[in-house]
Amino acid sequence: MPQDTVQFAYCIPYTYSQLIKFISTLNNVQMLSPLKTLSGLSVPVIQISDELEPDYNKKVVLVTARIHPGESNSSFVT
């Protein structure tokens, strides 16, 4: 019908809430205090670490995802 609205998505919708719920099920994961962008937006930070391993043996890896609105599919990267 002419008044109907149709929407298409190029990936399966995956909300921020779903992502946080999934993260909470992982082992060795800790939610840290959020950081702030220059414009004052909150940036969530998680730490995945083995607490039994000394800090001097640990590697640091920075991963960013969901930077732009259409990048929720990057949440599926494992």
PDB file of N, H, CA, C and O in Angstrom:
ATOM      1  N   MET A   1       0.834  -1.172   0.000  1.00  0.00           N
ATOM      2  CA  MET A   1       0.000   0.000   0.000  1.00  0.00           C
ATOM      3  C   MET A   1       0.888   1.248   0.000  1.00  0.00           C
ATOM      4  O   MET A   1       1.986   1.215   0.556  1.00  0.00           O
ATOM      5  N   PRO A   2       0.452   2.304  -0.590  1.00  0.00           N
ATOM      6  CA  PRO A   2       1.265   3.521  -0.699  1.00  0.00           C
ATOM      7  C   PRO A   2       1.681   4.117   0.650  1.00  0.00           C
ATOM      8  O   PRO A   2       2.758   4.708   0.734  1.00  0.00           O
ATOM      9  N   GLN A   3       0.881   3.988   1.695  1.00  0.00           N
ATOM     10  H   GLN A   3       0.007   3.508   1.627  1.00  0.00           H
ATOM     11  CA  GLN A   3       1.204   4.592   2.983  1.00  0.00           C
ATOM     12  C   GLN A   3       2.105   3.699   3.853  1.00  0.00           C
ATOM     13  O   GLN A   3       2.547   4.133   4.917  1.00  0.00           O
ATOM     14  N   ASP A   4       2.380   2.473   3.423  1.00  0.00           N
ATOM     15  H   ASP A   4       2.021   2.121   2.559  1.00  0.00           H
ATOM     16  CA  ASP A   4       3.235   1.571   4.186  1.00  0.00           C
ATOM     17  C   ASP A   4       4.694   2.050   4.178  1.00  0.00           C
ATOM     18  O   ASP A   4       5.159   2.673   3.223  1.00  0.00           O
ATOM     19  N   THR A   5       5.386   1.741   5.257  1.00  0.00           N
ATOM     20  H   THR A   5       5.008   1.234   6.032  1.00  0.00           H
ATOM     21  CA  THR A   5       6.809   2.049   5.360  1.00  0.00           C
ATOM     22  C   THR A   5       7.578   0.743   5.449  1.00  0.00           C
ATOM     23  O   THR A   5       7.221  -0.146   6.221  1.00  0.00           O
ATOM     24  N   VAL A   6       8.631   0.633   4.658  1.00  0.00           N
ATOM     25  H   VAL A   6       8.921   1.356   4.030  1.00  0.00           H
ATOM     26  CA  VAL A   6       9.480  -0.550   4.662  1.00  0.00           C
ATOM     27  C   VAL A   6      10.887  -0.106   5.025  1.00  0.00           C
ATOM     28  O   VAL A   6      11.393   0.881   4.490  1.00  0.00           O
ATOM     29  N   GLN A   7      11.524  -0.849   5.948  1.00  0.00           N
ATOM     30  H   GLN A   7      11.113  -1.651   6.382  1.00  0.00           H
ATOM     31  CA  GLN A   7      12.891  -0.531   6.335  1.00  0.00           C
ATOM     32  C   GLN A   7      13.771  -1.750   6.096  1.00  0.00           C
ATOM     33  O   GLN A   7      13.334  -2.888   6.268  1.00  0.00           O
ATOM     34  N   PHE A   8      15.015  -1.502   5.699  1.00  0.00           N
ATOM     35  H   PHE A   8      15.371  -0.578   5.559  1.00  0.00           H
ATOM     36  CA  PHE A   8      15.982  -2.569   5.449  1.00  0.00           C
ATOM     37  C   PHE A   8      17.202  -2.349   6.343  1.00  0.00           C
ATOM     38  O   PHE A   8      17.572  -1.209   6.625  1.00  0.00           O
ATOM     39  N   ALA A   9      17.821  -3.433   6.783  1.00  0.00           N
ATOM     40  H   ALA A   9      17.520  -4.359   6.554  1.00  0.00           H
ATOM     41  CA  ALA A   9      19.053  -3.353   7.562  1.00  0.00           C
ATOM     42  C   ALA A   9      20.110  -4.194   6.866  1.00  0.00           C
ATOM     43  O   ALA A   9      19.814  -5.275   6.358  1.00  0.00           O
ATOM     44  N   TYR A  10      21.340  -3.701   6.843  1.00  0.00           N
ATOM     45  H   TYR A  10      21.580  -2.823   7.257  1.00  0.00           H
ATOM     46  CA  TYR A  10      22.407  -4.482   6.197  1.00  0.00           C
ATOM     47  C   TYR A  10      23.069  -5.451   7.157  1.00  0.00           C
ATOM     48  O   TYR A  10      23.971  -6.193   6.765  1.00  0.00           O
ATOM     49  N   CYS A  11      22.633  -5.457   8.416  1.00  0.00           N
ATOM     50  H   CYS A  11      21.901  -4.855   8.735  1.00  0.00           H
ATOM     51  CA  CYS A  11      23.108  -6.461   9.364  1.00  0.00           C
ATOM     52  C   CYS A  11      22.014  -6.687  10.407  1.00  0.00           C
ATOM     53  O   CYS A  11      21.074  -5.900  10.512  1.00  0.00           O
ATOM     54  N   ILE A  12      22.145  -7.765  11.174  1.00  0.00           N
ATOM     55  H   ILE A  12      22.909  -8.404  11.088  1.00  0.00           H
ATOM     56  CA  ILE A  12      21.171  -8.067  12.222  1.00  0.00           C
ATOM     57  C   ILE A  12      21.291  -6.996  13.302  1.00  0.00           C
ATOM     58  O   ILE A  12      22.396  -6.750  13.785  1.00  0.00           O
ATOM     59  N   PRO A  13      20.202  -6.357  13.695  1.00  0.00           N
ATOM     60  CA  PRO A  13      20.299  -5.349  14.760  1.00  0.00           C
ATOM     61  C   PRO A  13      20.866  -5.956  16.046  1.00  0.00           C
ATOM     62  O   PRO A  13      20.441  -7.030  16.471  1.00  0.00           O
ATOM     63  N   TYR A  14      21.816  -5.270  16.653  1.00  0.00           N
ATOM     64  H   TYR A  14      22.161  -4.397  16.307  1.00  0.00           H
ATOM     65  CA  TYR A  14      22.477  -5.729  17.866  1.00  0.00           C
ATOM     66  C   TYR A  14      22.671  -4.508  18.749  1.00  0.00           C
ATOM     67  O   TYR A  14      23.535  -3.672  18.484  1.00  0.00           O
ATOM     68  N   THR A  15      21.865  -4.407  19.796  1.00  0.00           N
ATOM     69  H   THR A  15      21.163  -5.086  20.010  1.00  0.00           H
ATOM     70  CA  THR A  15      21.849  -3.187  20.592  1.00  0.00           C
ATOM     71  C   THR A  15      23.012  -3.128  21.578  1.00  0.00           C
ATOM     72  O   THR A  15      23.637  -4.142  21.888  1.00  0.00           O
ATOM     73  N   TYR A  16      23.282  -1.939  22.054  1.00  0.00           N
ATOM     74  H   TYR A  16      22.774  -1.115  21.803  1.00  0.00           H
ATOM     75  CA  TYR A  16      24.306  -1.734  23.076  1.00  0.00           C
ATOM     76  C   TYR A  16      23.950  -2.521  24.332  1.00  0.00           C
ATOM     77  O   TYR A  16      24.833  -3.090  24.974  1.00  0.00           O
ATOM     78  N   SER A  17      22.671  -2.560  24.689  1.00  0.00           N
ATOM     79  H   SER A  17      21.954  -2.098  24.167  1.00  0.00           H
ATOM     80  CA  SER A  17      22.229  -3.324  25.862  1.00  0.00           C
ATOM     81  C   SER A  17      22.524  -4.809  25.702  1.00  0.00           C
ATOM     82  O   SER A  17      22.945  -5.464  26.656  1.00  0.00           O
ATOM     83  N   GLN A  18      22.308  -5.345  24.511  1.00  0.00           N
ATOM     84  H   GLN A  18      21.966  -4.813  23.736  1.00  0.00           H
ATOM     85  CA  GLN A  18      22.625  -6.750  24.252  1.00  0.00           C
ATOM     86  C   GLN A  18      24.127  -6.989  24.405  1.00  0.00           C
ATOM     87  O   GLN A  18      24.544  -8.009  24.954  1.00  0.00           O
ATOM     88  N   LEU A  19      24.935  -6.050  23.920  1.00  0.00           N
ATOM     89  H   LEU A  19      24.597  -5.221  23.474  1.00  0.00           H
ATOM     90  CA  LEU A  19      26.383  -6.182  24.019  1.00  0.00           C
ATOM     91  C   LEU A  19      26.832  -6.201  25.483  1.00  0.00           C
ATOM     92  O   LEU A  19      27.635  -7.051  25.866  1.00  0.00           O
ATOM     93  N   ILE A  20      26.329  -5.284  26.298  1.00  0.00           N
ATOM     94  H   ILE A  20      25.677  -4.593  25.986  1.00  0.00           H
ATOM     95  CA  ILE A  20      26.702  -5.222  27.712  1.00  0.00           C
ATOM     96  C   ILE A  20      26.265  -6.489  28.439  1.00  0.00           C
ATOM     97  O   ILE A  20      27.001  -7.003  29.281  1.00  0.00           O
ATOM     98  N   LYS A  21      25.080  -6.995  28.122  1.00  0.00           N
ATOM     99  H   LYS A  21      24.482  -6.578  27.438  1.00  0.00           H
ATOM    100  CA  LYS A  21      24.601  -8.236  28.749  1.00  0.00           C
ATOM    101  C   LYS A  21      25.533  -9.402  28.398  1.00  0.00           C
ATOM    102  O   LYS A  21      25.869 -10.212  29.262  1.00  0.00           O
ATOM    103  N   PHE A  22      25.946  -9.483  27.132  1.00  0.00           N
ATOM    104  H   PHE A  22      25.673  -8.825  26.430  1.00  0.00           H
ATOM    105  CA  PHE A  22      26.861 -10.545  26.708  1.00  0.00           C
ATOM    106  C   PHE A  22      28.202 -10.426  27.422  1.00  0.00           C
ATOM    107  O   PHE A  22      28.738 -11.423  27.907  1.00  0.00           O
ATOM    108  N   ILE A  23      28.747  -9.209  27.490  1.00  0.00           N
ATOM    109  H   ILE A  23      28.311  -8.400  27.096  1.00  0.00           H
ATOM    110  CA  ILE A  23      30.037  -8.993  28.147  1.00  0.00           C
ATOM    111  C   ILE A  23      29.991  -9.456  29.596  1.00  0.00           C
ATOM    112  O   ILE A  23      30.967 -10.012  30.100  1.00  0.00           O
ATOM    113  N   SER A  24      28.869  -9.234  30.267  1.00  0.00           N
ATOM    114  H   SER A  24      28.076  -8.782  29.857  1.00  0.00           H
ATOM    115  CA  SER A  24      28.746  -9.608  31.677  1.00  0.00           C
ATOM    116  C   SER A  24      28.795 -11.120  31.885  1.00  0.00           C
ATOM    117  O   SER A  24      29.000 -11.568  33.013  1.00  0.00           O
ATOM    118  N   THR A  25      28.615 -11.914  30.840  1.00  0.00           N
ATOM    119  H   THR A  25      28.449 -11.550  29.923  1.00  0.00           H
ATOM    120  CA  THR A  25      28.662 -13.372  30.960  1.00  0.00           C
ATOM    121  C   THR A  25      30.073 -13.930  30.773  1.00  0.00           C
ATOM    122  O   THR A  25      30.300 -15.114  31.023  1.00  0.00           O
ATOM    123  N   LEU A  26      31.015 -13.107  30.342  1.00  0.00           N
ATOM    124  H   LEU A  26      30.831 -12.146  30.140  1.00  0.00           H
ATOM    125  CA  LEU A  26      32.371 -13.580  30.053  1.00  0.00           C
ATOM    126  C   LEU A  26      33.200 -13.693  31.324  1.00  0.00           C
ATOM    127  O   LEU A  26      32.992 -12.954  32.287  1.00  0.00           O
ATOM    128  N   ASN A  27      34.140 -14.627  31.311  1.00  0.00           N
ATOM    129  H   ASN A  27      34.309 -15.227  30.529  1.00  0.00           H
ATOM    130  CA  ASN A  27      35.073 -14.785  32.430  1.00  0.00           C
ATOM    131  C   ASN A  27      36.208 -13.769  32.304  1.00  0.00           C
ATOM    132  O   ASN A  27      36.539 -13.337  31.200  1.00  0.00           O
ATOM    133  N   ASN A  28      36.796 -13.393  33.424  1.00  0.00           N
ATOM    134  H   ASN A  28      36.527 -13.744  34.321  1.00  0.00           H
ATOM    135  CA  ASN A  28      37.951 -12.502  33.462  1.00  0.00           C
ATOM    136  C   ASN A  28      37.678 -11.136  32.851  1.00  0.00           C
ATOM    137  O   ASN A  28      38.596 -10.503  32.329  1.00  0.00           O
ATOM    138  N   VAL A  29      36.430 -10.666  32.905  1.00  0.00           N
ATOM    139  H   VAL A  29      35.685 -11.180  33.329  1.00  0.00           H
ATOM    140  CA  VAL A  29      36.064  -9.364  32.341  1.00  0.00           C
ATOM    141  C   VAL A  29      35.634  -8.442  33.471  1.00  0.00           C
ATOM    142  O   VAL A  29      34.872  -8.830  34.356  1.00  0.00           O
ATOM    143  N   GLN A  30      36.132  -7.228  33.424  1.00  0.00           N
ATOM    144  H   GLN A  30      36.752  -6.913  32.705  1.00  0.00           H
ATOM    145  CA  GLN A  30      35.780  -6.237  34.432  1.00  0.00           C
ATOM    146  C   GLN A  30      35.393  -4.944  33.721  1.00  0.00           C
ATOM    147  O   GLN A  30      36.122  -4.462  32.854  1.00  0.00           O
ATOM    148  N   MET A  31      34.243  -4.391  34.093  1.00  0.00           N
ATOM    149  H   MET A  31      33.652  -4.783  34.797  1.00  0.00           H
ATOM    150  CA  MET A  31      33.830  -3.085  33.571  1.00  0.00           C
ATOM    151  C   MET A  31      34.560  -2.024  34.389  1.00  0.00           C
ATOM    152  O   MET A  31      34.448  -2.001  35.615  1.00  0.00           O
ATOM    153  N   LEU A  32      35.304  -1.150  33.724  1.00  0.00           N
ATOM    154  H   LEU A  32      35.395  -1.168  32.728  1.00  0.00           H
ATOM    155  CA  LEU A  32      36.037  -0.082  34.397  1.00  0.00           C
ATOM    156  C   LEU A  32      35.242   1.216  34.324  1.00  0.00           C
ATOM    157  O   LEU A  32      34.241   1.304  33.613  1.00  0.00           O
ATOM    158  N   SER A  33      35.693   2.211  35.058  1.00  0.00           N
ATOM    159  H   SER A  33      36.506   2.140  35.636  1.00  0.00           H
ATOM    160  CA  SER A  33      35.043   3.521  35.000  1.00  0.00           C
ATOM    161  C   SER A  33      35.111   4.042  33.573  1.00  0.00           C
ATOM    162  O   SER A  33      36.160   3.958  32.934  1.00  0.00           O
ATOM    163  N   PRO A  34      34.009   4.578  33.067  1.00  0.00           N
ATOM    164  CA  PRO A  34      34.018   5.068  31.685  1.00  0.00           C
ATOM    165  C   PRO A  34      34.952   6.268  31.516  1.00  0.00           C
ATOM    166  O   PRO A  34      35.181   7.043  32.446  1.00  0.00           O
ATOM    167  N   LEU A  35      35.474   6.392  30.315  1.00  0.00           N
ATOM    168  H   LEU A  35      35.288   5.763  29.560  1.00  0.00           H
ATOM    169  CA  LEU A  35      36.266   7.555  29.936  1.00  0.00           C
ATOM    170  C   LEU A  35      35.327   8.588  29.331  1.00  0.00           C
ATOM    171  O   LEU A  35      34.161   8.290  29.072  1.00  0.00           O
ATOM    172  N   LYS A  36      35.814   9.774  29.108  1.00  0.00           N
ATOM    173  H   LYS A  36      36.761  10.016  29.318  1.00  0.00           H
ATOM    174  CA  LYS A  36      35.018  10.829  28.470  1.00  0.00           C
ATOM    175  C   LYS A  36      35.722  11.301  27.206  1.00  0.00           C
ATOM    176  O   LYS A  36      36.942  11.459  27.179  1.00  0.00           O
ATOM    177  N   THR A  37      34.927  11.525  26.154  1.00  0.00           N
ATOM    178  H   THR A  37      33.936  11.397  26.175  1.00  0.00           H
ATOM    179  CA  THR A  37      35.473  12.105  24.932  1.00  0.00           C
ATOM    180  C   THR A  37      35.690  13.600  25.147  1.00  0.00           C
ATOM    181  O   THR A  37      35.279  14.145  26.171  1.00  0.00           O
ATOM    182  N   LEU A  38      36.327  14.259  24.195  1.00  0.00           N
ATOM    183  H   LEU A  38      36.661  13.816  23.363  1.00  0.00           H
ATOM    184  CA  LEU A  38      36.526  15.704  24.294  1.00  0.00           C
ATOM    185  C   LEU A  38      35.196  16.450  24.359  1.00  0.00           C
ATOM    186  O   LEU A  38      35.111  17.533  24.937  1.00  0.00           O
ATOM    187  N   SER A  39      34.159  15.861  23.761  1.00  0.00           N
ATOM    188  H   SER A  39      34.228  14.981  23.291  1.00  0.00           H
ATOM    189  CA  SER A  39      32.844  16.510  23.797  1.00  0.00           C
ATOM    190  C   SER A  39      32.019  16.087  25.009  1.00  0.00           C
ATOM    191  O   SER A  39      30.875  16.519  25.157  1.00  0.00           O
ATOM    192  N   GLY A  40      32.587  15.243  25.882  1.00  0.00           N
ATOM    193  H   GLY A  40      33.516  14.892  25.761  1.00  0.00           H
ATOM    194  CA  GLY A  40      31.909  14.876  27.114  1.00  0.00           C
ATOM    195  C   GLY A  40      31.086  13.603  27.061  1.00  0.00           C
ATOM    196  O   GLY A  40      30.417  13.263  28.038  1.00  0.00           O
ATOM    197  N   LEU A  41      31.119  12.888  25.936  1.00  0.00           N
ATOM    198  H   LEU A  41      31.662  13.164  25.143  1.00  0.00           H
ATOM    199  CA  LEU A  41      30.375  11.627  25.845  1.00  0.00           C
ATOM    200  C   LEU A  41      31.091  10.537  26.635  1.00  0.00           C
ATOM    201  O   LEU A  41      32.320  10.516  26.704  1.00  0.00           O
ATOM    202  N   SER A  42      30.327   9.646  27.220  1.00  0.00           N
ATOM    203  H   SER A  42      29.329   9.662  27.164  1.00  0.00           H
ATOM    204  CA  SER A  42      30.873   8.545  28.001  1.00  0.00           C
ATOM    205  C   SER A  42      31.340   7.421  27.072  1.00  0.00           C
ATOM    206  O   SER A  42      30.628   7.034  26.146  1.00  0.00           O
ATOM    207  N   VAL A  43      32.537   6.907  27.328  1.00  0.00           N
ATOM    208  H   VAL A  43      33.115   7.221  28.080  1.00  0.00           H
ATOM    209  CA  VAL A  43      33.098   5.797  26.543  1.00  0.00           C
ATOM    210  C   VAL A  43      33.307   4.618  27.488  1.00  0.00           C
ATOM    211  O   VAL A  43      34.177   4.679  28.357  1.00  0.00           O
ATOM    212  N   PRO A  44      32.517   3.532  27.335  1.00  0.00           N
ATOM    213  CA  PRO A  44      32.684   2.379  28.215  1.00  0.00           C
ATOM    214  C   PRO A  44      34.038   1.711  28.006  1.00  0.00           C
ATOM    215  O   PRO A  44      34.561   1.676  26.893  1.00  0.00           O
ATOM    216  N   VAL A  45      34.593   1.186  29.081  1.00  0.00           N
ATOM    217  H   VAL A  45      34.168   1.213  29.986  1.00  0.00           H
ATOM    218  CA  VAL A  45      35.893   0.515  29.027  1.00  0.00           C
ATOM    219  C   VAL A  45      35.761  -0.826  29.734  1.00  0.00           C
ATOM    220  O   VAL A  45      35.248  -0.902  30.850  1.00  0.00           O
ATOM    221  N   ILE A  46      36.230  -1.888  29.071  1.00  0.00           N
ATOM    222  H   ILE A  46      36.647  -1.826  28.164  1.00  0.00           H
ATOM    223  CA  ILE A  46      36.263  -3.194  29.724  1.00  0.00           C
ATOM    224  C   ILE A  46      37.701  -3.681  29.754  1.00  0.00           C
ATOM    225  O   ILE A  46      38.503  -3.356  28.879  1.00  0.00           O
ATOM    226  N   GLN A  47      38.006  -4.449  30.754  1.00  0.00           N
ATOM    227  H   GLN A  47      37.354  -4.714  31.465  1.00  0.00           H
ATOM    228  CA  GLN A  47      39.336  -5.046  30.878  1.00  0.00           C
ATOM    229  C   GLN A  47      39.167  -6.557  30.903  1.00  0.00           C
ATOM    230  O   GLN A  47      38.401  -7.093  31.703  1.00  0.00           O
ATOM    231  N   ILE A  48      39.882  -7.231  30.027  1.00  0.00           N
ATOM    232  H   ILE A  48      40.505  -6.795  29.377  1.00  0.00           H
ATOM    233  CA  ILE A  48      39.877  -8.689  29.976  1.00  0.00           C
ATOM    234  C   ILE A  48      41.281  -9.115  30.377  1.00  0.00           C
ATOM    235  O   ILE A  48      42.247  -8.841  29.665  1.00  0.00           O
ATOM    236  N   SER A  49      41.392  -9.780  31.509  1.00  0.00           N
ATOM    237  H   SER A  49      40.607 -10.002  32.088  1.00  0.00           H
ATOM    238  CA  SER A  49      42.721 -10.051  32.036  1.00  0.00           C
ATOM    239  C   SER A  49      42.710 -11.279  32.939  1.00  0.00           C
ATOM    240  O   SER A  49      41.686 -11.642  33.518  1.00  0.00           O
ATOM    241  N   ASP A  50      43.860 -11.894  33.040  1.00  0.00           N
ATOM    242  H   ASP A  50      44.692 -11.599  32.570  1.00  0.00           H
ATOM    243  CA  ASP A  50      44.075 -12.991  33.972  1.00  0.00           C
ATOM    244  C   ASP A  50      44.724 -12.401  35.213  1.00  0.00           C
ATOM    245  O   ASP A  50      45.886 -11.997  35.169  1.00  0.00           O
ATOM    246  N   GLU A  51      44.000 -12.346  36.308  1.00  0.00           N
ATOM    247  H   GLU A  51      43.056 -12.674  36.344  1.00  0.00           H
ATOM    248  CA  GLU A  51      44.514 -11.721  37.522  1.00  0.00           C
ATOM    249  C   GLU A  51      45.674 -12.500  38.137  1.00  0.00           C
ATOM    250  O   GLU A  51      46.411 -11.949  38.955  1.00  0.00           O
ATOM    251  N   LEU A  52      45.853 -13.754  37.767  1.00  0.00           N
ATOM    252  H   LEU A  52      45.255 -14.202  37.103  1.00  0.00           H
ATOM    253  CA  LEU A  52      46.955 -14.554  38.297  1.00  0.00           C
ATOM    254  C   LEU A  52      48.278 -14.246  37.599  1.00  0.00           C
ATOM    255  O   LEU A  52      49.347 -14.565  38.119  1.00  0.00           O
ATOM    256  N   GLU A  53      48.205 -13.629  36.429  1.00  0.00           N
ATOM    257  H   GLU A  53      47.336 -13.369  36.007  1.00  0.00           H
ATOM    258  CA  GLU A  53      49.411 -13.297  35.662  1.00  0.00           C
ATOM    259  C   GLU A  53      49.930 -11.929  36.117  1.00  0.00           C
ATOM    260  O   GLU A  53      49.148 -10.983  36.210  1.00  0.00           O
ATOM    261  N   PRO A  54      51.228 -11.802  36.401  1.00  0.00           N
ATOM    262  CA  PRO A  54      51.752 -10.501  36.821  1.00  0.00           C
ATOM    263  C   PRO A  54      51.634  -9.455  35.711  1.00  0.00           C
ATOM    264  O   PRO A  54      51.733  -9.777  34.527  1.00  0.00           O
ATOM    265  N   ASP A  55      51.423  -8.207  36.109  1.00  0.00           N
ATOM    266  H   ASP A  55      51.343  -7.946  37.071  1.00  0.00           H
ATOM    267  CA  ASP A  55      51.224  -7.126  35.140  1.00  0.00           C
ATOM    268  C   ASP A  55      52.380  -6.996  34.154  1.00  0.00           C
ATOM    269  O   ASP A  55      52.155  -6.695  32.982  1.00  0.00           O
ATOM    270  N   TYR A  56      53.619  -7.218  34.609  1.00  0.00           N
ATOM    271  H   TYR A  56      53.802  -7.462  35.561  1.00  0.00           H
ATOM    272  CA  TYR A  56      54.767  -7.026  33.715  1.00  0.00           C
ATOM    273  C   TYR A  56      54.806  -8.050  32.579  1.00  0.00           C
ATOM    274  O   TYR A  56      55.538  -7.853  31.609  1.00  0.00           O
ATOM    275  N   ASN A  57      54.038  -9.135  32.675  1.00  0.00           N
ATOM    276  H   ASN A  57      53.444  -9.295  33.463  1.00  0.00           H
ATOM    277  CA  ASN A  57      53.982 -10.138  31.601  1.00  0.00           C
ATOM    278  C   ASN A  57      52.819  -9.913  30.636  1.00  0.00           C
ATOM    279  O   ASN A  57      52.721 -10.591  29.613  1.00  0.00           O
ATOM    280  N   LYS A  58      51.949  -8.976  30.950  1.00  0.00           N
ATOM    281  H   LYS A  58      52.028  -8.425  31.781  1.00  0.00           H
ATOM    282  CA  LYS A  58      50.741  -8.787  30.152  1.00  0.00           C
ATOM    283  C   LYS A  58      50.983  -7.878  28.954  1.00  0.00           C
ATOM    284  O   LYS A  58      51.753  -6.920  29.021  1.00  0.00           O
ATOM    285  N   LYS A  59      50.313  -8.199  27.872  1.00  0.00           N
ATOM    286  H   LYS A  59      49.687  -8.977  27.817  1.00  0.00           H
ATOM    287  CA  LYS A  59      50.318  -7.366  26.676  1.00  0.00           C
ATOM    288  C   LYS A  59      49.079  -6.465  26.730  1.00  0.00           C
ATOM    289  O   LYS A  59      48.066  -6.821  27.332  1.00  0.00           O
ATOM    290  N   VAL A  60      49.176  -5.316  26.103  1.00  0.00           N
ATOM    291  H   VAL A  60      49.999  -5.028  25.614  1.00  0.00           H
ATOM    292  CA  VAL A  60      48.042  -4.403  26.038  1.00  0.00           C
ATOM    293  C   VAL A  60      47.564  -4.336  24.596  1.00  0.00           C
ATOM    294  O   VAL A  60      48.354  -4.115  23.678  1.00  0.00           O
ATOM    295  N   VAL A  61      46.255  -4.529  24.407  1.00  0.00           N
ATOM    296  H   VAL A  61      45.614  -4.708  25.153  1.00  0.00           H
ATOM    297  CA  VAL A  61      45.646  -4.447  23.087  1.00  0.00           C
ATOM    298  C   VAL A  61      44.455  -3.507  23.197  1.00  0.00           C
ATOM    299  O   VAL A  61      43.601  -3.684  24.066  1.00  0.00           O
ATOM    300  N   LEU A  62      44.395  -2.520  22.333  1.00  0.00           N
ATOM    301  H   LEU A  62      45.089  -2.375  21.628  1.00  0.00           H
ATOM    302  CA  LEU A  62      43.283  -1.582  22.316  1.00  0.00           C
ATOM    303  C   LEU A  62      42.382  -1.922  21.130  1.00  0.00           C
ATOM    304  O   LEU A  62      42.836  -1.957  19.987  1.00  0.00           O
ATOM    305  N   VAL A  63      41.116  -2.169  21.408  1.00  0.00           N
ATOM    306  H   VAL A  63      40.746  -2.141  22.337  1.00  0.00           H
ATOM    307  CA  VAL A  63      40.147  -2.493  20.363  1.00  0.00           C
ATOM    308  C   VAL A  63      39.030  -1.466  20.431  1.00  0.00           C
ATOM    309  O   VAL A  63      38.470  -1.222  21.500  1.00  0.00           O
ATOM    310  N   THR A  64      38.709  -0.871  19.308  1.00  0.00           N
ATOM    311  H   THR A  64      39.164  -1.070  18.439  1.00  0.00           H
ATOM    312  CA  THR A  64      37.580   0.048  19.248  1.00  0.00           C
ATOM    313  C   THR A  64      36.533  -0.533  18.311  1.00  0.00           C
ATOM    314  O   THR A  64      36.858  -1.188  17.321  1.00  0.00           O
ATOM    315  N   ALA A  65      35.280  -0.283  18.637  1.00  0.00           N
ATOM    316  H   ALA A  65      35.016   0.250  19.441  1.00  0.00           H
ATOM    317  CA  ALA A  65      34.189  -0.796  17.817  1.00  0.00           C
ATOM    318  C   ALA A  65      32.969   0.102  17.988  1.00  0.00           C
ATOM    319  O   ALA A  65      32.905   0.897  18.926  1.00  0.00           O
ATOM    320  N   ARG A  66      32.028  -0.019  17.106  1.00  0.00           N
ATOM    321  H   ARG A  66      32.080  -0.664  16.344  1.00  0.00           H
ATOM    322  CA  ARG A  66      30.781   0.743  17.159  1.00  0.00           C
ATOM    323  C   ARG A  66      31.039   2.249  17.176  1.00  0.00           C
ATOM    324  O   ARG A  66      30.339   2.999  17.856  1.00  0.00           O
ATOM    325  N   ILE A  67      32.038   2.679  16.433  1.00  0.00           N
ATOM    326  H   ILE A  67      32.607   2.070  15.880  1.00  0.00           H
ATOM    327  CA  ILE A  67      32.396   4.098  16.399  1.00  0.00           C
ATOM    328  C   ILE A  67      31.361   4.903  15.618  1.00  0.00           C
ATOM    329  O   ILE A  67      31.024   6.021  16.008  1.00  0.00           O
ATOM    330  N   HIS A  68      30.864   4.355  14.542  1.00  0.00           N
ATOM    331  H   HIS A  68      31.137   3.447  14.226  1.00  0.00           H
ATOM    332  CA  HIS A  68      29.875   5.028  13.706  1.00  0.00           C
ATOM    333  C   HIS A  68      28.545   4.291  13.800  1.00  0.00           C
ATOM    334  O   HIS A  68      28.531   3.101  14.113  1.00  0.00           O
ATOM    335  N   PRO A  69      27.427   4.966  13.537  1.00  0.00           N
ATOM    336  CA  PRO A  69      26.099   4.353  13.719  1.00  0.00           C
ATOM    337  C   PRO A  69      25.899   3.012  13.007  1.00  0.00           C
ATOM    338  O   PRO A  69      25.216   2.136  13.537  1.00  0.00           O
ATOM    339  N   GLY A  70      26.474   2.839  11.833  1.00  0.00           N
ATOM    340  H   GLY A  70      27.029   3.551  11.403  1.00  0.00           H
ATOM    341  CA  GLY A  70      26.248   1.604  11.087  1.00  0.00           C
ATOM    342  C   GLY A  70      27.191   0.475  11.432  1.00  0.00           C
ATOM    343  O   GLY A  70      27.241  -0.523  10.712  1.00  0.00           O
ATOM    344  N   GLU A  71      27.943   0.603  12.516  1.00  0.00           N
ATOM    345  H   GLU A  71      27.902   1.413  13.100  1.00  0.00           H
ATOM    346  CA  GLU A  71      28.964  -0.398  12.815  1.00  0.00           C
ATOM    347  C   GLU A  71      28.582  -1.348  13.943  1.00  0.00           C
ATOM    348  O   GLU A  71      29.461  -1.955  14.554  1.00  0.00           O
ATOM    349  N   SER A  72      27.298  -1.490  14.230  1.00  0.00           N
ATOM    350  H   SER A  72      26.584  -0.997  13.733  1.00  0.00           H
ATOM    351  CA  SER A  72      26.918  -2.426  15.290  1.00  0.00           C
ATOM    352  C   SER A  72      27.293  -3.855  14.919  1.00  0.00           C
ATOM    353  O   SER A  72      27.434  -4.703  15.800  1.00  0.00           O
ATOM    354  N   ASN A  73      27.455  -4.135  13.632  1.00  0.00           N
ATOM    355  H   ASN A  73      27.340  -3.447  12.916  1.00  0.00           H
ATOM    356  CA  ASN A  73      27.878  -5.484  13.229  1.00  0.00           C
ATOM    357  C   ASN A  73      29.293  -5.793  13.708  1.00  0.00           C
ATOM    358  O   ASN A  73      29.670  -6.963  13.767  1.00  0.00           O
ATOM    359  N   SER A  74      30.091  -4.772  14.055  1.00  0.00           N
ATOM    360  H   SER A  74      29.785  -3.821  14.008  1.00  0.00           H
ATOM    361  CA  SER A  74      31.434  -5.043  14.583  1.00  0.00           C
ATOM    362  C   SER A  74      31.356  -5.669  15.979  1.00  0.00           C
ATOM    363  O   SER A  74      32.349  -6.205  16.470  1.00  0.00           O
ATOM    364  N   SER A  75      30.202  -5.608  16.613  1.00  0.00           N
ATOM    365  H   SER A  75      29.395  -5.173  16.215  1.00  0.00           H
ATOM    366  CA  SER A  75      30.048  -6.253  17.926  1.00  0.00           C
ATOM    367  C   SER A  75      30.099  -7.767  17.811  1.00  0.00           C
ATOM    368  O   SER A  75      30.305  -8.451  18.813  1.00  0.00           O
ATOM    369  N   PHE A  76      29.919  -8.300  16.619  1.00  0.00           N
ATOM    370  H   PHE A  76      29.752  -7.743  15.805  1.00  0.00           H
ATOM    371  CA  PHE A  76      29.933  -9.747  16.431  1.00  0.00           C
ATOM    372  C   PHE A  76      31.343 -10.291  16.273  1.00  0.00           C
ATOM    373  O   PHE A  76      31.513 -11.509  16.238  1.00  0.00           O
ATOM    374  N   VAL A  77      32.364  -9.442  16.175  1.00  0.00           N
ATOM    375  H   VAL A  77      32.226  -8.452  16.203  1.00  0.00           H
ATOM    376  CA  VAL A  77      33.738  -9.886  15.986  1.00  0.00           C
ATOM    377  C   VAL A  77      34.190 -10.632  17.234  1.00  0.00           C
ATOM    378  O   VAL A  77      34.039 -10.136  18.350  1.00  0.00           O
ATOM    379  N   THR A  78      34.749 -11.838  17.039  1.00  0.00           N
ATOM    380  H   THR A  78      34.871 -12.241  16.132  1.00  0.00           H
ATOM    381  CA  THR A  78      35.218 -12.613  18.188  1.00  0.00           C
ATOM    382  C   THR A  78      36.672 -12.960  18.023  1.00  0.00           C
ATOM    383  O   THR A  78      37.253 -13.613  18.890  1.00  0.00           O
TER     384      THR A  78
END
